Amino acid sequence: MVVPSRGRNKESPPLKPGQQQHQQQSPGASPSRGRRPHSPGRQGSGGARAMRKGGGGRRGARGDPRGPYREGPATDGERDVLGRGPLSLLRVCGDRLRVFVVDRRAFITKADSKIWLTVLLAVFAGVLHWCHITTLFENDRHFSHLSTLEREMAFRTEMGLYYSYFKIIIEAPSFWNGVCAIMNDRLTEYPLVINTLKRFNLYPEVVLASWYRMYTTIMDFLGVPTKTCWTVNRGKGLSPVESCEGLGDPASFYVAVIFLLNGFMMSLFFIYGTYLSGSRLGGLVTVLCFFFNHGECTRVMWTPPLRESFSYPFLVMQMLLLTYILRIPSINTGSLIALCVSNVFFMLPWQFAQFVLLTQIASLFAVCIMGYIDSSKLQKILSAHMVSLLVCFILMFGNSMLLTSYYAASLVVISGILEWSPKVLKRRKREVYVWVIEGCAWLFGTVTLKYLTSLVFGIADDAHIGNILKSKFIGYKDFDTLMYTCAAEFDFMEKETPVRYTKTLLLPVVLVVFGVIIKRAIKYILWSLSHTGRYEKEERFNHGELVFHALQLLAYSVLAILIMRLKLFLTPHLCIMASLVCSKQLFGWLFYKIQPKTLVFAILALMTIEGSANLRTQWNIMGEFSNLPQEELLEWIKVNTRQDAVFAGAMPTMASVKLSTLRPIVNHPHYEDAGLRARTKVVYSMYSRKPANQVKRDLIKLGVNYYILEESLCVSRKKPGCSMPEIWDVEDPANRGKIPLCTLMSKDSRPYFITVFENSNYRVLKIPKE
């Protein structure tokens, strides 16, 4: 796929080394025409900038300051102005003001044209991405031709759980009735009543449900049809189904908004790459790298309802704002408010956002202690983070996981270090040992404070995260850890992933950019540690935002290597870093020898070879969703069980049962809660080697009426040690060697259970009361 690069930025040819710009500006020329970024401490450019500023004011209205200064009586022109009275003086001032306004208008018009061209290109990139992911989703599922039940089944695992709350709100008598229903939910963890807004980051569903209700209400009032329905013949002896298309269909509306949001994300990527690199070519590089590595960058086209689909676009916005804040000399209140709002929009939809922000503030702290940004600026950024964390804590109804997170602890510790370090470590110049002390203080203080706050609040919901990390380094195993690490997305990064990065030239380009940043940063650090004056230090590489992006790249790389799922942060950041191949700050010396456009388009041409093949592979994916065994199961439950019948079973299946039948369940796929993990362990004991009577007693304590047994879970094995019986052997070694209970139940469920439904994939066991 070749993306047209409309409106390419025409740049002036680079100057040769030692050459200076001494072009005389005409009286009508616009100030700072080249928009060259100002570097503090550069006397030549600073002087030119001061002269341009003066040229528009009273000082610039006088004659050439380099001409000879003559004392004596006023000249004829001056005497004429001063002698004609106030009306003549006003007329002259008016003429000069008119010339000034015309000059400024010309400058603003030119600046606006550049901005509008960038915006138009960003919109084009966003529309292109929206079309791309919409097409991929439709090709994979044939979503437009599915029935309502099939669309709900297509949202598997936690996707179905999240969508079920959207469905509850739109089907309630009123919007507020729906919101109250999900805040007092008895279906998700029967018999408990839980506030799902507090537990499951459901604000996206609340917002989308309100939009859907408003949309359908307005369209009904205007008499405009919102969907078209017809009968679809599925063939192969299957009964026909009704399929509706249009934004009036809830599932179609839900998915369409997600895809629009991720189209907007691509627009942000173009603006981000343009701003970071200082060239629209950088925005083009970012967008094309994203498309060429699309399968490694996102999975929104396959799993739209996941939390990252709502949250990640706002991380891109937040990083763009943070880059702007790091570049400007002083922070204004509007920038901090915008940063705070983007933080809130990023954290509210996704429980994992706090870990990403932890790496961000750690990178900022490292940039600060190395002297690239001053501590006062970092304190203001941390204040915005703290305010956004407090807002999320309130909106999440006091979710204590936010206050007991490593992110919250790190914010407090870094603020304390910035406040007390100058008082305790009284040094006029920075020393390496001071950096080491501050870094160790941050690490030790964060871990200690996190442990103490968790102890005080009695929070163990995120204890599994430490166990997952232990499993990566020392091979730790328990039931909950294996439930995570046996899933492919929580395994180490695949060896093929760096190979795919290399084939599209993404990794080689970023390594070059990263190497240049690190080389120049090290030179600056060595210079700052010397006894050189402040002015000379500023002549060195002093671009803290680039060092921050390099450190953030290291953090994302570590996360992605440990947990493959997190490459969804790494790959887009690689695309952003690739835009810096167009940066004059890094490669100005090279642009003296070769035109930037020539270099960039040569790189893009080589990237296109493998990138276009990747895109063709995506476009060739054709499928149609069908899950007849689960459809039979759900239809049987609707017809043959009471509305208050309680179900237990595998987590993905429970999400579908709750969504499509609205029956109470005792476990679900949102595995981050400690109490839910304990419940799930009891439910999954059906796949252990424990006695049937013991498993039955535990299920009755949970209030379960029906158990959905899946034989595939009893025998499937994703990798050695990862079948359910093998996982239970780690947790329950006393029963190792016995026949798994699920195998016995698939043959004969009596006398402890009664089989009431059976097909090729599922067996429903009724649990008689003792």
GICOR-V618909 format. One record per backbone hydrogen bond with DSSP energy under -0.5 kcal/mol. NH is the residue of the N-H (numbers start at 1). CO is the residue of the C=O. If there is no record, write none. Layout:
BEGIN
nh/co
NH/CO
NH/CO
END
This chain:
BEGIN
nh/co
3/1
4/2
6/4
10/8
11/9
19/16
22/20
29/26
33/30
35/32
40/38
42/39
43/41
46/42
47/43
48/44
49/45
50/46
51/47
52/48
53/49
54/50
55/51
56/52
56/53
57/54
60/54
61/57
61/58
62/58
62/59
67/64
70/68
79/75
80/76
81/77
82/78
83/79
84/80
84/81
89/85
90/86
91/87
92/88
93/89
94/90
95/91
96/92
97/93
98/94
99/95
100/96
101/97
102/98
103/99
104/100
105/101
106/102
107/103
108/104
109/105
110/106
111/107
112/108
113/109
114/110
115/111
116/112
117/113
118/114
119/115
120/116
121/117
122/118
123/119
124/120
125/121
126/122
127/123
128/124
129/125
130/126
131/127
132/128
133/129
134/130
135/131
136/132
137/133
138/134
139/135
140/136
141/137
142/138
145/142
146/143
148/242
151/147
152/148
153/149
154/150
155/151
155/152
156/154
159/156
160/156
160/157
161/157
162/158
163/159
164/160
165/161
165/162
166/162
167/163
168/164
169/165
170/166
171/167
172/168
172/169
178/174
179/175
180/176
181/177
182/178
183/179
184/180
185/182
185/194
190/187
190/665
192/189
194/185
194/192
196/182
196/194
198/195
199/195
200/196
201/197
206/202
207/203
208/204
209/205
210/206
211/207
212/208
213/209
214/210
215/211
216/212
217/213
218/214
219/215
220/216
221/217
222/218
223/219
224/219
225/223
228/245
230/243
232/241
233/231
234/232
238/235
241/232
243/230
245/228
248/226
249/246
253/249
254/250
255/251
256/252
257/253
258/254
259/255
260/256
261/257
262/258
263/259
264/260
265/261
266/262
267/263
268/264
269/265
270/266
271/267
272/268
273/269
274/270
275/271
276/272
277/273
278/274
279/274
282/279
283/279
284/280
285/281
286/282
287/283
288/284
289/285
290/286
291/287
292/288
293/289
294/291
296/293
297/293
297/294
298/294
302/299
303/299
306/303
309/306
310/306
310/307
311/307
312/308
314/311
315/311
315/312
316/312
317/313
318/314
319/315
320/316
321/317
322/318
323/319
324/320
325/321
326/322
327/323
328/324
336/332
337/333
338/334
339/335
340/336
341/337
342/338
343/339
344/340
345/341
346/342
347/343
348/344
349/345
350/347
353/350
355/352
356/352
357/353
358/354
359/355
360/356
361/357
362/358
363/359
364/360
365/361
366/362
367/363
368/364
369/365
370/366
371/368
372/367
373/367
378/374
379/375
380/376
381/377
382/378
383/379
384/380
385/381
386/382
387/383
388/384
389/385
390/386
391/387
392/388
393/389
394/390
395/391
396/392
397/394
398/393
399/393
400/398
402/399
403/399
404/400
405/402
409/405
410/406
411/407
412/408
413/409
414/410
415/411
416/412
417/413
418/414
419/415
420/416
421/417
424/420
425/421
426/424
427/425
435/431
436/432
437/433
438/434
439/435
440/436
441/437
442/438
443/439
444/440
445/441
446/442
447/443
448/444
449/445
450/446
451/447
452/448
453/449
454/450
455/451
456/452
457/453
458/454
459/454
460/458
463/460
465/462
466/462
467/463
468/464
469/465
470/466
471/467
472/468
473/469
474/470
475/470
475/471
476/470
482/478
483/479
484/480
484/481
485/481
486/482
487/484
490/487
491/488
493/561
497/494
498/494
499/495
500/496
501/497
502/498
503/499
504/500
505/502
506/501
507/501
509/505
510/506
511/507
512/508
513/509
514/510
515/511
516/512
517/513
518/514
519/515
520/516
521/517
522/518
523/519
524/520
525/521
526/522
527/523
528/524
529/525
530/526
530/527
532/527
537/533
538/534
539/535
539/536
540/537
542/540
544/542
546/543
547/543
548/544
549/545
550/546
551/547
552/548
553/549
554/550
555/551
556/552
557/553
558/554
559/555
560/556
561/557
562/558
563/559
564/491
565/489
566/563
567/564
568/565
569/566
570/566
571/567
573/569
574/570
575/571
576/572
577/573
578/574
579/575
579/576
580/577
581/578
582/579
583/580
584/277
587/583
588/584
591/587
592/588
593/590
594/590
599/595
600/596
601/597
602/598
603/599
604/600
605/601
606/602
607/603
608/604
609/605
609/606
610/606
611/607
612/608
613/609
614/610
615/611
616/612
617/613
618/614
619/615
620/616
621/618
622/620
623/139
625/141
631/627
632/628
633/629
634/630
635/631
636/632
637/633
638/634
639/635
640/636
641/637
645/642
647/664
648/706
650/708
654/650
655/651
656/652
657/653
658/654
659/655
660/656
661/657
662/657
662/658
663/657
665/187
666/647
671/669
673/670
677/673
678/674
679/675
680/676
681/677
682/678
683/679
684/680
685/682
686/683
687/684
688/685
695/691
696/692
697/693
698/694
699/695
700/696
701/697
702/698
703/700
704/699
705/646
706/646
707/765
708/648
709/707
709/763
711/709
711/761
713/710
714/710
714/711
715/711
716/712
722/719
724/713
727/723
728/724
729/725
730/726
730/727
731/727
732/728
735/732
736/733
738/735
741/688
743/740
744/740
745/741
746/742
747/743
747/744
748/744
753/749
754/766
756/754
756/764
757/764
759/762
763/709
764/757
765/707
765/763
766/754
766/764
767/705
768/766
END
